[in-house]
Amino acid sequence: MRSDVVVRRPVITEKTTRLAKAGWFTFRVDKQASKDQIREVVGKTFGVTVREVRTSRRLGQKKAMIKLAPGQKIDLFVMEKEDEKKKKSEK
């Protein structure tokens, strides 16, 4: 299965943003994708080490929650701190 088909898009909500701070990142994935395929594609695409993959199906869609190695992150999910935002807007 092609890598651009396995991982479709990130899921960015209040809950997934909180989870991202704890190292869990959530994606919509292809219904046929296995945990091993998801692990490989996320690792190669974002240059991270995937520690755990959990999947769930609901309403005909499949969601994957990805746990990364300590100290790693995926920038799509990183939220700036309020102080950093203020400093950037003042410049």
N, C-alpha and C positions, 0 to 999 in steps of 0.2 A: 504494500500500500504506500502511495506517495506521502512524503512528510507533510506537504501542504494540505492534504486531505485528512490526516490523522488528527491534528490539532486544528480546530476551526477558529476559535476566538477565546480570549480571556473573559472570565466572568468578573465584572467589577461592580460590586455593591458595597454597602456599608459593612456587611458581615464579612465578605471576602477581603476587604481592606484591613479589617481587624485581624483576620487570620493570617494575612500576609506578613504582618509584624511578628507573628510567631513562627514564620517560615513555611506556611501552607499557602499554595497558590492554586487557583481554580480555573479550569478551562472547559469549554464545550468541546467534545471530541466526537469523532465518527462512531456510530453505533457498533461497527465491526472491529474497531481498534482494540487490541489486547493491551494489558498493562505493560508488557515488555515493549511493545511498539511505542506506546505513549512515553515511557521512560527514555527510550532511545531518542525519539524526536525532540522532546523537551531538552534533554541534555545537550544534544548537538546544536539545536537552534539557539539556545540562550547561553551556552557555554557553562553549564552548571552541573553539579553532581546530584542526581535524584536519589534520595534515600528510600522513599516510600511512595506508592501510588494507590489511591483508593478510588473506586469508581462507583457510580450509582446511575440508575435509569429512572426517568420520570417523564411522563407525558410524551413518550416517543423520542426523548433526547437522552444523551449520555453525557455525564459530567465526570471529570477527573479532578481529584484533589491531589496535588503534588507536594511532598515534603522534601525540602532541599537540605543539603549538608549544612551544618552550623556555619554561620558567617556569610552564606551566599544569599543572593537575592535576584529577583527579576525586576528590572527597572519599570516595567509597565505598571507594577503594583505599588511602587514606593511613593509614599505621600510626603511632601515637604513639611517641615515643621513651620509653625506660624512665624517664628523669628526669622527664618531663612527667607520666607516669602516677603516679609516687610523689608529686609535688607535689599533684596533684589528690586523691589518696587521703588525704593528711595534712590537708587542709582540712576 
